[in-house]
């Protein structure tokens, strides 16, 4: 269970609100409020005398760690080359303000980093502060959100005043980093307590408009979000967040660099090939890769080894992808079914894309009782109809293998079907079905559903023929999987005699 964190300011506001509510309730009950007013007056006096310190502490929490220039450098960030390049350009006005002024360039006031979680947006902002020798003032959009009108706006003022103060005290420049800016910078007038939200956002706009090259301190605002569509257009207009920088999931080269960075401080065995790991971790963010390197080292520690081997990395990939092993213990009959199901996926995965299966396991992890891990060869950005049909085949294979080998189906395939229908919808929506180019909204529901079913049934028939042709080998391979719990892609190919896929009619 997550325990919400409250700032000191918030706690004070809650306490004042609760005190007022109690007083009102007592007044309604007819209780005399005189002693409470005296108590309240005394508390206010104490707060005014000593509260400056509490207030400063609260503001300090919001205003970040003063006078700190982060140690993170651009070299510590793997991949994200175009994001780094664009960011560096925006930083020149801090590093070389005279030149920027001489060329008549209007300095950038705000840079917006947009991308999925864990891709290095905070690291980039820290590296920007390091690169410009600036004080780093981190805040989060949620810290400004209050139910009381005016509080958020006051906090925005505090943050910028603090940034100027800290910059003046140290190197003359500061980077204000606002994480989750969508929480505070959403479209105005859309929130239930919109007056407070609007005032907070207006104050941010005012502060950004107030940044000027003529100032003796230079302030740059860097914000991060993964929901740029939620932001108020006023924030995105030129002169505010002038530059939107995409920070995407890293491609293979980027993943390799991130892995190199996060294995620098670890003893790595000779059999480790980071390039292969980068290949197998399609879709991983920088944060996933950091966690993968860490988990691999923990596995080496657990097995009392001095260096981290490839096997540790392989197991760590599965852990990061599928979650921690669980204690669920399926019965023998269930295990047999799970093994057949997974071998079915593996078989069809290999027929559709030979050499693609990297391992098959019946270890319960997270919600899955077993899984097949595929290693994509290259990052893919576009999918053909053949590719999507292949994916549908792989999804259906587990259930059909159960049907053919065990004689019945089970509930274990429900999420496979969801996936299969997702791919089938993609085929229709991209104009690759027999309906041609259609608008899903204008298509009669029945026609849409009929086409979906046709796409799935056609693939089901093909998969059934594959599975029936390999029934005995699926059975044998599933026995081996039960014995070993996890087999590699090479072992699967050997067990299913898949060097020659034609033998099962692919
Ligand atoms: P969020 O949107 O969830 O706030 P973020 O995009 O700001 O995430 P960071 O906080 O910068 O992500 O990254 C989290 C951790 O992931 C970093 O501390 C670092 O260990 C690792 N990481 C992420 N991206 C990279 C990268 N490109 N190179 C090296 N490490 C990275």
Boltz pocket constraint, residues with backbone or C-beta under 6 A from the ligand:
constraints:
  - pocket:
      binder: B
      contacts: [[A, 76], [A, 77], [A, 78], [A, 79], [A, 80], [A, 115], [A, 116], [A, 117], [A, 118], [A, 119], [A, 120], [A, 121], [A, 122], [A, 123], [A, 124], [A, 179], [A, 224], [A, 258], [A, 261], [A, 285], [A, 286], [A, 287], [A, 288], [A, 290]]
      max_distance: 6.0
